[in-house]
Amino acid sequence: MGLASYDRKTGRMTAAGVIEGVADPSYLALHPRGHTLYAVNEQQDGSVTAVRLADRRILGTWSTGGALPCHVSVHPSGRWLLTANYLSGSVAVHPIDGTGALAEPSDVVAHLVPPPGPGQESAHAHQIITSPDGRFVLAVDLGNDTVYTYRLDTTTGRLTRIAYVSLAPGAGPRHLTFHPRGRFAYVANELDNTVVVCAYDPATGDLSPGPALRTGAGTGPGPSSGIGGARNYPAQLLVGKPGRFAYLANRGHDSIARYAVEASGARLRLLDTVPVRGAFPRHIAFSPDERLLFAANQGSGSVTVFRADPGTGRLSPSGAPYAAPGAACAMVRI
């Protein structure tokens, strides 16, 4: 797992070492107190590794109770780690102790209903996050085109499903992000190349999907499909703290789409797309001041940096791509 420093003005990245002993890391999450980094180990026997950042010491690796975990997040309390197991279609909860280390899962929940979507053999959990107010946990499942809402018992670490909503058959939802006001959520659909705005009820945890929106990237072979002429697979959505602009990583089209966020979060309007200057951008992240945007390009093994204009949201390239073999996630901190 590679480390790099960056210049806060230019975004120029400089290698700063490697953390050894983390097998097949993909998605990363930081403890709210900033002392521990968590990385899912995307293997058949899924696991998650905790790293103490002060001395880069591995605190241990624990099973996620499933196969090919691809997402991890930390509950705002800092006491629970949440992981999504893609291949086995399940989500897990791990207790976190005062040192940042984990214990064995307190709960593992399989997505058994509804049945898999068209062309899918099973559920494929792709993300699990906490709602902005901390009341609910939401899990996105690509295999059955569903977003689940759970209540997490913060005493026992167990999940109770309280609702779920199905998106269009074959949509393949991959990643969800909330508007800062917490009343709307945006879902990137990997398989039908769309984005959906969902109204969110913070009292019940219910989502109400709206119509599918364009990603700014074509879907078929040939010149109309954009950069490289490849099929597009949307990856991740990112919304700035002011809530005025949203960004989408397009894999295949190899671009980042910029949206205006309108009507207090209820509407997205596509503004433009910019080439990512790499292949298959799996993850995008802001610098803490949101003046820089980093794109982890898994296909080209690189990280590209853009300046983000705070007034217009427009992205402009900043420097040459940084070599990062197998880049799947960019975790940016001060």
N, C-alpha and C positions, 0 to 999 in steps of 0.2 A: 504494500500500500504506500503510494508515493506522497511525499510532502513537498510543498513549494511555498515560497514567500512571494508577495506581489507588491508592486508599487501602487500606492493608493490613487495616484493621479493618472498614470499611464496604463496600469494594469499589467505591465511587464512582469512575467513570472520567472522565478529563479529556483532551481532545484534546491531542496533543503533536507534531503535524506529520504530514507525508507523505513517504514515500520515492518519489521520481519515477524513472521509467525501467524499471519492472518491468511487463511486459505481461501482462495477464490472470492475475495471481497467484491460486493457490488454496491448495494445501497448503504448509505451512512446516516447516522443520527447522532446529535450531540446532546448530552445531558443539559438540562436548563441551567445548572450551575457552572457549566463549561469545563468540568474537570475530567469527564470521561467521554470517549468516542465509542460508538457501537457500529459494528459492521456485520451484515449478514453474510454468511458463507454459502454461496449459491451452489450447493452440491446435492446429490441424491439424498444423503443423510443430512438434512438441513441443520444448520447451527448458527449461532451468533457469537461474536467475540467482543469482549470489552477491553478497551485500551485506556490506561491512565495517561493523560497527555503530559503531565508535568515531567515524567521521566520515560514516556513511551513504553511503559511496562504493560505486558499482557496480563490482565487480571483473570482470564480464563475464557473458555469456550463452552457453550451450553447448547444442547439440542433444542430445536424449535418445534419438535414433535411432528415434523412433516418434511416434504421434499422440495428442493429448489426454492428456498426463501428468497424473495426479491425486493422486499420493502421492510423498513424498520422505522419506528418513531417512538418518542418518549412522551408519556403522559405529563401534562404540565406540573403535576405534583412532584415529579422526579422520582416517584416510587415504583413506577410500572413501565416496562418495556413492551411494545406491541410489535409483532412480526406477522408478515403475510407469506404463507407457503404456496408458491405458484402451482407446482405440479400436483400436490395433494389437495389443493382447494380448501385450505384451512387457515385459521388465524390463531395466534398464540399470545399469551400474556406471561411475562417473567417478572417476579419481584426484583427490585433494585435495593441493595442495602446502602448504608451511609457512605461506603467507600466508592460506590459506583459499580461494584461487582453484582452479578446476577445470581439467581437461584434457578432450580429447575422450573419448568412452566407451572403456573398455578391453574392454567386452563388452556385447552386446545379445542377449538370449535370448528367442525367441518361444515362446509356449505352444501348441504344435501338437497335443499329445495330453494328455488324452483329447479327443474331439470336443466341440463346443459342446452345452450343455444345451438342454432344450426351450424353444422360442421364441427362441433365440439364434442369430445368424448367425456368430458367431466368438468367440474368447477375448476377455476384457476384464479385463486386470490392474488391480486396484484398490488394492493395498497391497504394500509390501515392507519387511520389518523384520529385525533381527538377533535371534536368540534371546538370552535373558538372560545365558547364559554366553559368548556371542560365538562359539560353535562353528559355528552354522549361520545361514543366511539363509532366511526363509520368505516366500513370495509368495502372496497371496490373489487368485484369479481368479473374478470374478462370472460371466463368460460360459460357463465350462465346469464351474462348481460344484466347484472344486478348490483345495486348498492344496498348494503345492509346497515341498519342502525342498531347498535348495542348500548346497553347500560353497563358500565364497569363498576363492580362493587369494590370500592377502594379499601375495604377491610380484608376481603378474601382474595381479591384479584381474579374474580370470575366474571364472565360475560353473560348477559341475558339479552337475547334478541328481542327487540320491541317493534321493529318494522323492517320492511324492505321494499324497494321499488325496482321494477324491471324497466330497462331501457329498450330501444328497438331491437327485435331479434337480429342477431348477427352484428350488433354494434361493437361489441368487444370493449367495454369501458376499462380503461387502464389507470387513469390518474384523476383525482379530484382535488380541487383547491377552493378555499372559501374567499369571498370578498371580505375585506377587513371589517365591515359592519356586521358580518355574521348572518345576514338574511338571505344570501344567495351563494350557491356553490356552482362551480364550473367543472364539467366532466369532459376529458379527452377520450374519444372513442378510437381505439387503435385499428379496428377491423373495417369500419365503414368510413373512416377518414372524416370524422365530424367532431364538433364540439357542441355540448348541450348546456344551457343555463338552467339550473334547478332552483326554484324557490325553496327556502329552508325554514321550517318552523322550529325555532329554538325551544319552544315549550314541549313539543312532542318528539322532535328528532325526525319528522317526516320530510321527505324530499318530493317536490312536484316538478317533473321535467318539462321543459319547453321544447320548441322545435329544434331540429338539428341545424347547425350552422356550418358554413364553409371554413376550411382550414387554410385556404390560400394555396393549396397544393393539389395537383391532379392525381388521379387514381389509376389510370391505365398506361400501357406502354406507348412510347412515341413522344414527339415534341410537346404535346399539350400537357404532359405530366410534369413538366418543369425540369429542374436541375437534374441531369443524368438520365432523364426519361424513365425513372423507376416508380414503382408503386409506392404510395406514401403511407406511413404508419405513425400517426401522432403519438408522442411520448408523454410529455409533461407540460402542464400549465403553471404559470407563475404570475402572481398579481402583486403589484407594488403596494406598499403600506398606505399611500394616499388613496388607493383604490381607483385611480384614473385610467390605468393601462394594464393590459394583460398580454402575456407572451406565451407562445406555444412552440415547442420543439417538434419539428417535422423530420422524421427519419425517412429516407428514400428521396424525398424532395430536397433534403439536406438544407433546411432553411429554418428561420425563426419568424413566425407570424406575429404581427403586432396588432392588437385590438384596442379600440377605445371602449372604456367601460362607461355606460350611460344609464340614465334613469335610476340612479342610486344603487347600481349593481345589477339591475334587472335585465340589462341588454348589453350584448357585445357587438361591436361593429368593426369588421376587418378593415385595417388601414393599409397594410403592406406586408411583404415578406422580404427578408434579407438573406442572402446566402450565408451559411454558417462557416464556410471555408474549411470544411471537414466532412466526414461521412458518418451518418447515423447518430445524430445528437440525442443521446439517451436522457440527459439530465441538464437542466439549466439552473443557475443560482445567482442571486444578487450578492454584491459586496454589502457590508453592513449599512453604508450610506446610500445604497441603491443607485450609485452613479456608474457602477460597472456591472456588467452581466457576463457570467462565465458559462460556456457551453462545453460539456464533456462529450466528445465525439468518439463513441465506442468503435466504430468501423475504421476510422483513420488513426486511432490511438493518439488523440490530441485534445488539447483544451484551447478554445479560442475565446478571446476577450473582446467585449464591445463596450463603448461608452453609451450610457443611456441618458438622453437629455431629459432632465426633470420636468421641463415644461411641455414638451411634445411627445415624450416617450420614444422618440426616434433612436434607433441603434446605428452606431457607426463603428467600423472595425478599429481596434486599437492594438497595433503591433502584430508580429508574426505569431502563428499558432505555436503553442508549447507542446513538445512531445511528451505524451503520457500513455504508454502502451496499455491497451485494454480499458481506457478511461470510461467508466460507467456512471460515476457520480462525482460531483464537485461540491465539497463541503467548504464553505468560505467563512472565516471568522477573523476577528481583529488580531 
